[in-house]
Amino acid sequence: MQTPNDNHYSQQYGSDRVATRYWHRLEDGRVQCDVCPRACKLHEGQRGLCFVRACENGEIVLTTYGRSSGFCVDPIEKKPLNHFLPGSPVLSFGTAGCNLACKFCQNWDISKSREIDTLADSASPQRLAEAARELGCRSVAFTYNDPVIFHEYAIDVAAACHEVGVQAVAVSAGYVCPEPRAEFYRYMDAANIDLKAFSERFYRKVTGSQLQPVLETLEYLHNETDVWFEITTLLIPDENDSDAEIHAQCEWISEHLGNDVPLHFTAFHPDWKMRDKAHTPTATLTRARHIARQVGLNYVYTGNVHDPQGSSTWCSGCGELLIERDWYQLGAWHLDDDGRCRHCATPLPGRFEAKAGDWGRRRQPVRLEAVAR
């Protein structure tokens, strides 16, 4: 992973507004943002749909550099990442805004915020990295809203984290253009990509975006990087939970990404503009997991429900239990020091240490002024 250099945004600019790299001027005088496929075309003073990238003085600036909607120490499994430093604590934070318009957003108070007051905390990249280290976190996660929109801040934080031995995790919808995507993931150690459905209809109708750029991000991560990544699909009743769509998604993953990419099917709860939908039944998640396993995917999980069977990791070689999970609490651990099954020596893909972490299921909100002083 890349470390700090003289191209870093924080070394060039010093406020909550920083100039950005991915944009160009149009013949009609507007400026087009080139970070994500939405390609917002802005007049002076206008903001993109994400709210945090704006046209000022004829160029695109990030208006929320160094500001956060809050910090919390979580179990890494909550991202969800089941094959990346299991049991370890991760310092999680987000900003405001989002470049998608998901009607079912589960973090709408942050991602749909248009209030700068939401950004209650501030931290330089170096201070945030030091806080993570002082709190005993093995990684920092950019989450709650999509780090694609605070590209420059996320990169600087990741670089600062690497300087103090802390890893960087991106929780993203993967809706990003190729050039900024390549720069962004040079600094990431792990990612969870939210594959929201497997139809253009759903992406257009429910998220206001497109499926194909997300698939391209997944293929890029698999083919061009050493970033460890997992995939999450939130199953919404009567929207993206049909057997046919789940089967098609799993076949695409198997063909394009291989059978060892962990896939998480998680339960929807009514929120934001989809309060008329019912909660996802546990049986739906179990059915989806069964379909994925039939297609050949080796590591398929259920989430947002109590399902120890579906949240635990099982050996793809002999079928024995490798990592037991009850919600986010780890139990039995049957990996050897090299990350192999103790029963049959089949390697478990992922990033593992000799011993599991012991953070458990705790969620610990923190204020940075109390640490890293």
Secondary structure, DSSP 8 states (H G I E B T S, - for coil): -----TT-HHHH--SS-EE-SSEEE-TTS-EEE-SSTT--EE-TT-B-TTSSEEEETTEEEES-TTEES-EEEEEGGGTT-SSBSTT-EEEEE--S--SS--TT-TTHHHHT---GGG--EE--HHHHHHHHHHTT-SEEEE-SS-GGGGHHHHHHHHHHHHHTT-EEEEEE-----HHHHHHHHTS-SEEEEE---S-HHHIIIIISS-SHHHHHHHHHHHHH---EEEEEEEE-TTTT--HHHHHHHHHHHHHHH-TTS-EEEEE----TT-TTS----HHHHHHHHHHHHHHT-S-EEEESS--HHHHSEE-TTT--EEEEEETTEEEEE-B-TTSBBTTT--B--SB--SS----TT--EEE-GGGS--
